[in-house]
Amino acid sequence: MSRTFIDISRLEHVYRPIGERIQDTLEVEAPLESDEVRQLASRCQNCGLPYCHTMGCPLQNAIPDINRAVMQGNWRDAWERLAETSPFPEFTSRICPALCEASCCLEGEGFGATNVRQIEKKIVDTAFANGWVVPQKPLRRNGKSVAVIGGGPSGLAAAAKLNASGWKVAVFDRNEQPGGLLRYGIPCFKLDKALVERRWRLMEEAGVEFHGKTEVGKDVSGGYLLKHFDAVVVALGTPVPRDLKVPGRELGGIVQALELLGGQNRMNTGEATETTVSGCGKKVLIIGGGDTGNDCGGTVIRQGAASVMSIDLMPKPPLERSVHTPWPMWPYKLRGSSSVDEGLQRFWSLNTLRFLGEKGQVTGVEVVPVKWEFAENGKPAKFAVSGPSRIIPCDLVVLAMGFLRQKREEILAGLGLPDQENVLLVGDAANGPSLVVRAIADGLKCATQLA
Ligand SMILES: Cc1cc2nc3c(=O)[nH]c(=O)nc-3n(C[C@H](O)[C@H](O)[C@H](O)COP(=O)(O)OP(=O)(O)OC[C@H]3O[C@@H](n4cnc5c(N)ncnc54)[C@H](O)[C@@H]3O)c2cc1C
């Protein structure tokens, strides 16, 4: 057994300096050198039972084999192994929380997981730089056609795989460009939108047709699509955000997270000339302390907010892996983020009672501290007020409280589609709000089902 995992430490995030990165909208993560990545790959133990591959990665990437190829400097081999299971590693290697790393045996043994995500990033960036990534054209068409509603990661994955296996594929999206939340949700400082466009162009070259600015259910009916295609894949995500119906909700200056994030991404990429929502010079309060809240924090910091904090009703997660989520499970614990390093202040166990305002604009939020009781499985079960309320002054409130899962019948009715065998739901639309890697895996599974 190699002992490299002892001699070489796991690498934590390597971000560009804060003072530099908050002045731009470029990716925060600094690229690593090939030799450094080879060393990191050499920490992989090539375990007999690689949980990273079997239970960690929803795509079942052959992580130990890929790491071995990288360690040996066989970048092309590593790319080919990765591309066998992962259609868009340029996305996952940037924004995946890396379920694989949480289940790495080195993590379980307390040595710090192999840096699977950063290794994947170097592989895919090397592959693009060397021209190894080519359009996946089908050998021949099979005479069948499919309409994909929604060009997010699940729809793109289904479209890429079905196209490669011979189907004629048309993707319909209500947005101007495909990518879904990759394009209009996740900020540019986490994922450069040029990478989303590059993948879109590759898929077009491979033969996939894209129809932007086409809302199914409004501009074209689902029934029409079903008449003209052999199958319909519904990949429209979870577009309905959770709202906070407390007094004062009607005030100006209270927006949903995607209004802020989508507007800023549109401006960064020239799709719009200005943002629809700006935190410039404002005291910004984000309600919701999850990943979306962090993304909003980094966004308003770049816009020049005077201050930014997030509050959450849920309790602060433990600093270390909770005993209720032992290795190799995905750990429930407090996670850092680039936005927190940049100045986002986070607070937990605060319930929002009402919004206050003047002249129709929000000026503050009244919150009350709460104390949580936990169920036997460690999950927060119920809360009670634990102190007096207070006012947090603010002039922009961003709601980042997640998205609602719609029922299958509701989704189909909204699109004007019947519930039948050749109508398949995928990604977040099928499973509720989740992760890009799971959406991609689901898109591939759906394509296998159809093919
Ligand atoms: C702000 C934010 C940040 C996130 N960050 C991460 C992250 O860092 N890592 C991670 O793994 N996951 C992240 N997620 C979750 C991840 O983005 C989603 O799980 C994933 O994008 C779901 O993919 P999808 O294809 O199912 O849906 P989406 O990405 O939501 O795509 C759905 C597409 O359907 C289109 N559409 C909807 N209705 C219609 C219609 N009627 N007609 C035509 N088109 C329609 C939409 O325009 C959209 O393009 C984040 C989510 C949010 C909101």
The ligand as a MOL file (V3000), in Angstrom:
LIG
                    3D

  0  0  0     0  0            999 V3000
M  V30 BEGIN CTAB
M  V30 COUNTS 53 58 0 0 0
M  V30 BEGIN ATOM
M  V30 1 C -28.7600 29.4680 -7.3880 0
M  V30 2 C -28.5300 27.9960 -7.5060 0
M  V30 3 C -27.2410 27.5250 -7.3750 0
M  V30 4 C -26.9880 26.1670 -7.4920 0
M  V30 5 N -25.7010 25.7280 -7.3510 0
M  V30 6 C -25.4430 24.4300 -7.5150 0
M  V30 7 C -24.1090 23.9650 -7.4160 0
M  V30 8 O -23.1760 24.7350 -7.1610 0
M  V30 9 N -23.8670 22.6390 -7.6140 0
M  V30 10 C -24.8730 21.7710 -7.9010 0
M  V30 11 O -24.6010 20.5910 -8.1040 0
M  V30 12 N -26.1640 22.1770 -7.9870 0
M  V30 13 C -26.4660 23.4830 -7.8040 0
M  V30 14 N -27.7650 23.9120 -7.8850 0
M  V30 15 C -28.8220 22.9400 -8.2360 0
M  V30 16 C -28.7900 22.6380 -9.7400 0
M  V30 17 O -28.5690 23.8320 -10.4600 0
M  V30 18 C -30.0550 21.9370 -10.2000 0
M  V30 19 O -30.2440 20.7820 -9.4070 0
M  V30 20 C -29.9800 21.5430 -11.6740 0
M  V30 21 O -29.7090 22.6530 -12.4910 0
M  V30 22 C -31.2780 20.8810 -12.1290 0
M  V30 23 O -31.1820 20.6110 -13.5000 0
M  V30 24 P -32.4970 20.4600 -14.4010 0
M  V30 25 O -32.0160 20.2380 -15.7740 0
M  V30 26 O -33.3870 19.4290 -13.8050 0
M  V30 27 O -33.2660 21.8410 -14.2750 0
M  V30 28 P -32.8330 23.3960 -14.5690 0
M  V30 29 O -31.3700 23.5880 -14.4970 0
M  V30 30 O -33.6920 24.1530 -13.6430 0
M  V30 31 O -33.2950 23.5970 -16.0660 0
M  V30 32 C -34.6530 23.6330 -16.4130 0
M  V30 33 C -34.8090 24.3500 -17.7400 0
M  V30 34 O -36.1640 24.2400 -18.1620 0
M  V30 35 C -36.5550 25.4750 -18.7490 0
M  V30 36 N -38.0110 25.5640 -18.6960 0
M  V30 37 C -38.8040 25.6200 -17.6000 0
M  V30 38 N -40.0820 25.6560 -17.9720 0
M  V30 39 C -40.1180 25.6110 -19.3130 0
M  V30 40 C -41.1560 25.6150 -20.2860 0
M  V30 41 N -42.4490 25.6240 -19.9390 0
M  V30 42 N -40.8190 25.5660 -21.5800 0
M  V30 43 C -39.5250 25.5500 -21.9710 0
M  V30 44 N -38.5040 25.5490 -21.0880 0
M  V30 45 C -38.7920 25.5610 -19.7780 0
M  V30 46 C -35.8530 26.5160 -17.9130 0
M  V30 47 O -35.7360 27.7390 -18.6210 0
M  V30 48 C -34.5000 25.8350 -17.6810 0
M  V30 49 O -33.5850 26.1700 -18.6870 0
M  V30 50 C -28.0590 25.2630 -7.7400 0
M  V30 51 C -29.3570 25.7470 -7.8450 0
M  V30 52 C -29.5960 27.0940 -7.7210 0
M  V30 53 C -30.9920 27.6110 -7.8290 0
M  V30 END ATOM
M  V30 BEGIN BOND
M  V30 1 1 1 2
M  V30 2 1 2 3
M  V30 3 2 2 52
M  V30 4 2 3 4
M  V30 5 1 4 5
M  V30 6 1 4 50
M  V30 7 2 5 6
M  V30 8 1 6 7
M  V30 9 1 6 13
M  V30 10 2 7 8
M  V30 11 1 7 9
M  V30 12 1 9 10
M  V30 13 2 10 11
M  V30 14 1 10 12
M  V30 15 2 12 13
M  V30 16 1 13 14
M  V30 17 1 14 15
M  V30 18 1 14 50
M  V30 19 1 15 16
M  V30 20 1 16 17
M  V30 21 1 16 18
M  V30 22 1 18 19
M  V30 23 1 18 20
M  V30 24 1 20 21
M  V30 25 1 20 22
M  V30 26 1 22 23
M  V30 27 1 23 24
M  V30 28 2 24 25
M  V30 29 1 24 26
M  V30 30 1 24 27
M  V30 31 1 27 28
M  V30 32 2 28 29
M  V30 33 1 28 30
M  V30 34 1 28 31
M  V30 35 1 31 32
M  V30 36 1 32 33
M  V30 37 1 33 34
M  V30 38 1 33 48
M  V30 39 1 34 35
M  V30 40 1 35 36
M  V30 41 1 35 46
M  V30 42 1 36 37
M  V30 43 1 36 45
M  V30 44 2 37 38
M  V30 45 1 38 39
M  V30 46 1 39 40
M  V30 47 2 39 45
M  V30 48 1 40 41
M  V30 49 2 40 42
M  V30 50 1 42 43
M  V30 51 2 43 44
M  V30 52 1 44 45
M  V30 53 1 46 47
M  V30 54 1 46 48
M  V30 55 1 48 49
M  V30 56 2 50 51
M  V30 57 1 51 52
M  V30 58 1 52 53
M  V30 END BOND
M  V30 END CTAB
M  END
